[in-house]
Amino acid sequence: MGCFMKIIHTSDWHLGRYLNKTKKRYVEFERFLDWLAETIDRREAGALIVAGDIFDNTTPTHRAQEIYYNFLRRVIVGSKGCRHVVIVGGNHDSPSFLEAPAKLLRGMGVHVLGAKDPGDPGREVLPLRDQRGRLEMIVCAAPFLRESDLRTAELGDAEDDRHRKIVLGLGEHYRGLSDMARKIMAENGAPVPIVATGHLFLKGSVTSTDDGVREIHAGPLSALPLDVLPRFDYLALGHLHSAQSVGKIDTVRYSGSPIPMGFNEAKGPKSVCLVEFGDGPPKVELIEVPVFQTLKRLEGDLESLVRQIKALSGTGAWLEVVHAGSGLTGDLRRCLDEAIAGTDLEMLTVKDNERRDLLMSAEAEPISLNDLSISDIFGRLLKDSKVPEDQWPALRAAHAQLVSEIETHDVLAE
């Protein structure tokens, strides 16, 4: 490549997210961003790329905003070598909120793109220059692309036609960005890294139940093929919470969420990606993020659960406890409360698989909506309404599209 440059790629911060919808996590977010700022300096990264889902929803709390802007101020003012910050919006973000201070931030080396601008596709192509004005990298900063960004809706489109048009639109958008970037590089007269961002779900990727791919995005925007995209020197992906490469290509990567967004994500380490450009292929290193709050899922019969709780005493862990023993245990909660009393542990959730299975089979009493997904509820409605099963796939697809449009609507836009 001939141009030496280090970048750090991260995504899916979800600032403001609650654990199990009740537990605030601001201290974890602050500690992660403190660590990230220190890591940028320690590893001498010249650029930071954040590939979407900065906030957990389109109306972030004042505390979440404060954490975000304090971090940007620290990187802009206090960093020793970070010259560029590129932030793109994800499906959880409000484009208008993210871009409100964009002009102010741009003058400080922070580039924020919340959504595609149909009238100005070139704004997503960022030629980044060093202190002497020399081009050192080009970023094709594509934010989360909604279905309306990728295809023109036509009355009567079949599901296969919709998906085909989305794939074609995706490829066309990225090829346009790539062409503009290569033209800039040719005009510059020297090769520099071309990096692209994407907040999307690529085929062959691994998801988890706590992941950024909610069931409402399992319709036409799911499992988009990698081969429709042009090749970039590095493709910085967001949306999935599991760190991974795609198609066994080391330079096409999801950084994953930096802290576990649920107990299912707490099983393995979290990381950010350090990408080093120089002579030869880019080198990618995963930098493990420290654990700022221990999350543990405990599962077993009552005796096993009590033993596991005692073994964790002193760790300050937050617990999800799943009783998987046979037979109903009427005093389950009391026994668990007694086991945890006097420890520094906090029990956030208690589930009883035996009781759940009994209720599901006998339907003896209503099941909490918290235990059902949007798709589950719609499926029950189809069944209870005696809709013919051959109509279910089309209705599920239409329902997924409708919910997706509602969820990604920018409530702060005029």
Phi and psi in degrees as a GROMACS rama.xvg file:
@    title "Ramachandran Plot"
@    xaxis  label "Phi"
@    yaxis  label "Psi"
@TYPE xy
81.5774  -6.07979  GLY-2
-121.066  115.811  CYS-3
-83.7046  126.889  PHE-4
-159.187  137.967  MET-5
-117.272  136.015  LYS-6
-128.129  153.493  ILE-7
-113.038  129.701  ILE-8
-113.774  126.333  HIS-9
-143.674  170.443  THR-10
-167.008  174.813  SER-11
53.9503  51.0745  ASP-12
-70.7294  -37.9329  TRP-13
54.2803  46.1387  HIS-14
-56.3893  132.37  LEU-15
96.0388  -3.81492  GLY-16
-68.8539  141.762  ARG-17
-99.0581  149.479  TYR-18
-88.6747  126.836  LEU-19
55.8132  28.6567  ASN-20
67.7192  5.44575  LYS-21
-130.595  -30.284  THR-22
-95.5742  116.88  LYS-23
-69.9052  148.293  LYS-24
-132.488  24.9865  ARG-25
-59.6892  -35.835  TYR-26
-62.9722  -41.6395  VAL-27
-61.8718  -45.4058  GLU-28
-60.628  -45.1175  PHE-29
-62.2108  -42.6763  GLU-30
-67.982  -37.3167  ARG-31
-62.8554  -47.3857  PHE-32
-68.9585  -31.4034  LEU-33
-61.5346  -46.6673  ASP-34
-62.2747  -40.6845  TRP-35
-63.5996  -44.4954  LEU-36
-60.5593  -41.9311  ALA-37
-65.9838  -37.0055  GLU-38
-68.7954  -39.3297  THR-39
-56.8961  -44.3166  ILE-40
-69.8993  -46.0927  ASP-41
-64.2276  -37.2707  ARG-42
-93.481  4.19315  ARG-43
55.2021  46.4537  GLU-44
-77.8324  132.758  ALA-45
-86.4845  -14.5187  GLY-46
-150.1  148.818  ALA-47
-119.035  131.198  LEU-48
-121.433  125.015  ILE-49
-115.391  112.954  VAL-50
-95.3789  51.7633  ALA-51
95.8261  164.715  GLY-52
55.268  55.9879  ASP-53
-68.2112  -43.5761  ILE-54
-109.566  163.662  PHE-55
-85.2269  -18.3591  ASP-56
-152.038  174.543  ASN-57
-77.7727  -9.34695  THR-58
-126.167  72.2163  THR-59
-63.5057  148.646  PRO-60
-68.3096  163.188  THR-61
-60.3923  -36.4928  HIS-62
-65.7195  -42.7255  ARG-63
-62.8762  -41.5008  ALA-64
-64.0687  -41.5745  GLN-65
-61.003  -42.8792  GLU-66
-62.3391  -42.7331  ILE-67
-63.3271  -51.8927  TYR-68
-71.7131  -31.2321  TYR-69
-63.5902  -38.7919  ASN-70
-64.7375  -47.1696  PHE-71
-60.4706  -41.9989  LEU-72
-60.7364  -41.9553  ARG-73
-64.7101  -41.4663  ARG-74
-70.3031  -42.0494  VAL-75
-67.413  -47.2043  ILE-76
-88.7796  -40.3387  VAL-77
-97.9398  -12.8087  GLY-78
-70.4465  143.958  SER-79
-82.1298  -31.3476  LYS-80
-140.427  -3.81575  GLY-81
-76.5554  111.75  CYS-82
-96.3993  -20.4614  ARG-83
-139.342  139.996  HIS-84
-127.527  126.723  VAL-85
-119.819  122.167  VAL-86
-125.007  126.566  ILE-87
-118.1  151.126  VAL-88
-75.5213  148.386  GLY-89
-110.162  -177.081  GLY-90
-68.8522  -18.8721  ASN-91
-86.6134  -15.1117  HIS-92
-89.6627  153.97  ASP-93
-90.2216  113.71  SER-94
-55.9755  -42.75  PRO-95
-67.2981  -35.9027  SER-96
-67.1631  -47.1573  PHE-97
-59.7716  -40.746  LEU-98
-87.1464  -5.47378  GLU-99
-54.0966  -43.9299  ALA-100
-98.2094  19.1313  PRO-101
-59.6913  -42.8388  ALA-102
-65.0688  -39.8504  LYS-103
-64.9594  -44.7441  LEU-104
-69.1207  -32.5336  LEU-105
-59.9155  -36.8569  ARG-106
-67.2276  -13.0977  GLY-107
-105.425  7.12041  MET-108
91.0745  12.7939  GLY-109
-109.865  120.276  VAL-110
-108.825  122.019  HIS-111
-121.92  125.099  VAL-112
-128.646  112.202  LEU-113
-85.4983  -33.6033  GLY-114
-156.825  165.133  ALA-115
-66.7195  138.121  LYS-116
-107.457  106.492  ASP-117
-58.1849  -27.5974  PRO-118
-86.3989  -9.18635  GLY-119
-148.395  70.5979  ASP-120
-63.8994  -25.1078  PRO-121
-67.1596  -17.0224  GLY-122
-68.9168  -16.7535  ARG-123
-80.3254  -8.36383  GLU-124
-100.563  113.916  VAL-125
-113.115  107.815  LEU-126
-80.9254  112.923  PRO-127
-99.796  130.9  LEU-128
-120.466  154.06  ARG-129
-82.1009  -173.664  ASP-130
-63.8056  -23.3213  GLN-131
-92.5624  2.49774  ARG-132
86.7567  9.00998  GLY-133
-85.7821  135.629  ARG-134
-63.7264  127.902  LEU-135
-123.817  -13.5843  GLU-136
-170.017  150.1  MET-137
-121.207  129.663  ILE-138
-113.649  123.665  VAL-139
-90.6406  92.5652  CYS-140
-89.6661  78.0359  ALA-141
-85.6889  123.485  ALA-142
-82.1048  -174.208  PRO-143
-58.4258  126.959  PHE-144
-103.11  117.269  LEU-145
-78.3484  163.762  ARG-146
-57.1619  -37.9334  GLU-147
-66.9855  -19.9372  SER-148
-77.3188  -19.5472  ASP-149
-111.448  -14.6178  LEU-150
-153.02  158.25  ARG-151
-96.8086  120.708  THR-152
-67.8858  136.208  ALA-153
-129.57  138.373  GLU-154
-60.4794  130.226  LEU-155
87.1056  7.31298  GLY-156
-60.4206  129.315  ASP-157
-75.6044  161.911  ALA-158
-59.0249  -42.6294  GLU-159
-63.1862  -38.346  ASP-160
-66.5461  -40.2957  ASP-161
-60.2442  -48.7913  ARG-162
-64.5412  -40.6847  HIS-163
-61.6334  -42.8972  ARG-164
-67.1967  -35.1716  LYS-165
-64.9644  -45.0013  ILE-166
-62.2851  -43.8272  VAL-167
-62.8287  -42.264  LEU-168
-64.4079  -38.2854  GLY-169
-63.3955  -48.2311  LEU-170
-61.9042  -41.1921  GLY-171
-63.4659  -41.1884  GLU-172
-63.4752  -48.5381  HIS-173
-71.1418  -33.9914  TYR-174
-64.7027  -37.025  ARG-175
-62.6479  -42.8662  GLY-176
-65.0072  -43.1878  LEU-177
-61.8348  -42.8998  SER-178
-62.1502  -43.1266  ASP-179
-64.4041  -40.3467  MET-180
-64.7374  -42.2911  ALA-181
-69.2527  -31.1137  ARG-182
-66.0305  -42.9528  LYS-183
-62.144  -42.6155  ILE-184
-64.1869  -40.9125  MET-185
-63.268  -40.1459  ALA-186
-66.3862  -28.7916  GLU-187
-74.5412  -28.7086  ASN-188
85.5748  5.86478  GLY-189
-147.243  143.069  ALA-190
-70.2506  135.438  PRO-191
-134.031  159.499  VAL-192
-64.2634  138.752  PRO-193
-111.993  114.798  ILE-194
-112.242  139.779  VAL-195
-122.759  154.534  ALA-196
-112.889  158.785  THR-197
-158.194  131.251  GLY-198
-114.194  88.9933  HIS-199
-160.411  175.035  LEU-200
-112.246  108.501  PHE-201
-94.5577  142.159  LEU-202
-58.58  139.345  LYS-203
92.5021  -3.96912  GLY-204
-84.02  157.241  SER-205
-102.024  129.975  VAL-206
-112.051  168.3  THR-207
-132.7  168.552  SER-208
-68.6037  -20.1369  THR-209
-97.9479  13.8199  ASP-210
-78.1796  172.256  ASP-211
-72.4324  -16.5803  GLY-212
-86.6919  92.0847  VAL-213
-73.6123  161.518  ARG-214
-59.1807  -26.0555  GLU-215
-70.6799  -13.6799  ILE-216
-102.657  14.731  HIS-217
-89.2622  12.5853  ALA-218
-94.1764  -125.746  GLY-219
-68.4644  -19.8446  PRO-220
-93.7474  11.3743  LEU-221
-91.1192  155.836  SER-222
46.4601  56.6694  ALA-223
-77.809  139.673  LEU-224
-74.9942  136.813  PRO-225
-66.8155  -33.7728  LEU-226
-70.4838  -6.96917  ASP-227
-79.9297  -14.8608  VAL-228
-92.0237  145.32  LEU-229
-69.0475  163.483  PRO-230
-81.6669  135.891  ARG-231
-120.45  163.442  PHE-232
-65.6185  -30.5624  ASP-233
-155.518  135.917  TYR-234
-114.271  109.149  LEU-235
-92.1171  109.18  ALA-236
-104.811  150.03  LEU-237
-135.782  169.17  GLY-238
119.332  -39.756  HIS-239
-96.1254  142.522  LEU-240
-91.6368  -6.49452  HIS-241
-96.2831  121.695  SER-242
-64.8562  130.794  ALA-243
-170.909  155.327  GLN-244
-91.9217  163.479  SER-245
-117.758  134.484  VAL-246
62.2305  26.4433  GLY-247
59.1254  25.2393  LYS-248
-103.639  116.025  ILE-249
-66.7811  -22.0622  ASP-250
-98.2083  11.6422  THR-251
-119.594  103.661  VAL-252
-139.052  141.286  ARG-253
-91.6146  128.283  TYR-254
-76.0585  -24.9271  SER-255
79.4048  166.575  GLY-256
-72.8934  145.067  SER-257
-81.3987  -20.3075  PRO-258
-130.117  152.933  ILE-259
-63.8931  127.935  PRO-260
-85.74  -8.84268  MET-261
-163.048  174.737  GLY-262
-65.4056  -29.2158  PHE-263
-64.9871  -25.3832  ASN-264
-88.4156  -3.62478  GLU-265
-88.4911  6.57835  ALA-266
-78.5555  -31.9799  LYS-267
-125.571  175.465  GLY-268
-71.2785  153.665  PRO-269
-105.992  157.788  LYS-270
-155.367  167.2  SER-271
-120.593  161.394  VAL-272
-102.944  128.941  CYS-273
-104.576  120.432  LEU-274
-115.487  126.1  VAL-275
-115.015  119.858  GLU-276
-101.508  139.801  PHE-277
-171.656  -146.44  GLY-278
-72.11  130.44  ASP-279
89.9413  -174.357  GLY-280
-64.1844  152.292  PRO-281
-60.6736  145.538  PRO-282
-105.081  129.748  LYS-283
-113.855  128.055  VAL-284
-125.759  134.186  GLU-285
-91.8599  121.714  LEU-286
-99.6177  116.365  ILE-287
-70.0173  133.573  GLU-288
-85.3958  132.626  VAL-289
-60.6926  156.248  PRO-290
-85.7435  116.262  VAL-291
-93.9827  -20.2906  PHE-292
-151.262  120.918  GLN-293
-74.3636  128.022  THR-294
-115.774  133.499  LEU-295
-135.557  132.787  LYS-296
-101.456  122.004  ARG-297
-106.426  136.147  LEU-298
-140.932  139.191  GLU-299
155.244  -172.865  GLY-300
-77.215  176.417  ASP-301
-60.3399  -42.4181  LEU-302
-62.4645  -42.9111  GLU-303
-65.6921  -39.7694  SER-304
-62.8922  -41.6048  LEU-305
-63.6659  -41.3705  VAL-306
-62.544  -43.339  ARG-307
-65.37  -37.302  GLN-308
-63.4665  -45.0263  ILE-309
-62.723  -37.7406  LYS-310
-67.833  -26.7547  ALA-311
-89.9952  -6.62679  LEU-312
-56.7564  132.048  SER-313
100.414  -7.33652  GLY-314
-95.2453  -13.0097  THR-315
66.8551  24.5823  GLY-316
-72.5764  151.347  ALA-317
-96.4657  135.396  TRP-318
-116.876  142.265  LEU-319
-114.49  119.205  GLU-320
-109.561  124.738  VAL-321
-118.594  112.67  VAL-322
-83.0159  117.78  HIS-323
-118.357  18.9937  ALA-324
-77.7965  163.659  GLY-325
-84.7656  146.803  SER-326
84.121  145.174  GLY-327
-75.3755  137.743  LEU-328
-115.622  98.1931  THR-329
-64.5945  -31.8631  GLY-330
-103.955  30.0087  ASP-331
-56.0051  -50.611  LEU-332
-62.9591  -41.1049  ARG-333
-62.7509  -42.2473  ARG-334
-64.727  -39.8582  CYS-335
-69.3258  -39.9488  LEU-336
-61.3386  -38.4304  ASP-337
-67.0467  -38.5299  GLU-338
-66.5344  -34.2173  ALA-339
-89.5845  -14.1278  ILE-340
-60.398  134.146  ALA-341
84.5028  -1.07704  GLY-342
-100.778  175.09  THR-343
-96.7294  14.653  ASP-344
-85.3851  156.196  LEU-345
-130.805  121.809  GLU-346
-93.9669  108.965  MET-347
-90.6413  -30.9589  LEU-348
-143.775  139.351  THR-349
-127.56  125.519  VAL-350
-123.517  141.782  LYS-351
-118.874  102.157  ASP-352
-61.7551  -37.4167  ASN-353
-63.6719  -45.5731  GLU-354
-66.4592  -39.9855  ARG-355
-61.6436  -44.7361  ARG-356
-64.6358  -36.5337  ASP-357
-64.9595  -45.1036  LEU-358
-65.4932  -38.351  LEU-359
-66.0634  -37.2908  MET-360
-80.287  -42.1923  SER-361
-90.3648  -20.9657  ALA-362
49.6319  45.7882  GLU-363
-70.1284  -26.0764  ALA-364
-152.289  160.782  GLU-365
-59.4773  146.594  PRO-366
-94.9869  139.75  ILE-367
-61.8403  139.938  SER-368
-62.6759  -25.2842  LEU-369
-64.1368  -21.8715  ASN-370
-90.5171  -2.76624  ASP-371
-118.12  142.232  LEU-372
-85.3688  168.714  SER-373
-59.5204  -40.6045  ILE-374
-66.3843  -39.0508  SER-375
-59.7272  -45.5389  ASP-376
-63.4521  -43.2296  ILE-377
-65.2531  -38.4116  PHE-378
-62.2992  -41.3582  GLY-379
-63.8816  -37.759  ARG-380
-63.864  -42.8298  LEU-381
-59.8445  -43.4621  LEU-382
-68.1891  -46.5343  LYS-383
-66.5084  -28.461  ASP-384
-85.4869  1.74438  SER-385
57.3867  37.5964  LYS-386
-71.5855  132.502  VAL-387
-54.1112  136.2  PRO-388
-63.1405  -27.487  GLU-389
-69.7412  -12.2714  ASP-390
-94.0188  -10.1218  GLN-391
-61.1875  -46.7428  TRP-392
-56.8342  -45.5595  PRO-393
-65.4589  -41.0292  ALA-394
-68.4983  -38.5438  LEU-395
-64.1902  -40.3454  ARG-396
-64.7326  -43.1061  ALA-397
-64.8387  -39.9594  ALA-398
-64.0198  -43.4931  HIS-399
-60.8477  -41.2341  ALA-400
-65.1525  -43.5969  GLN-401
-62.8196  -46.209  LEU-402
-66.2912  -38.1583  VAL-403
-61.2057  -43.1451  SER-404
-64.3473  -37.7195  GLU-405
-67.1354  -44.6587  ILE-406
-67.5014  -32.3509  GLU-407
-97.0546  5.89203  THR-408
-68.7855  133.738  HIS-409
-84.3625  98.808  ASP-410
-69.3823  -15.9375  VAL-411
-93.6942  -5.9328  LEU-412
-74.0307  148.247  ALA-413
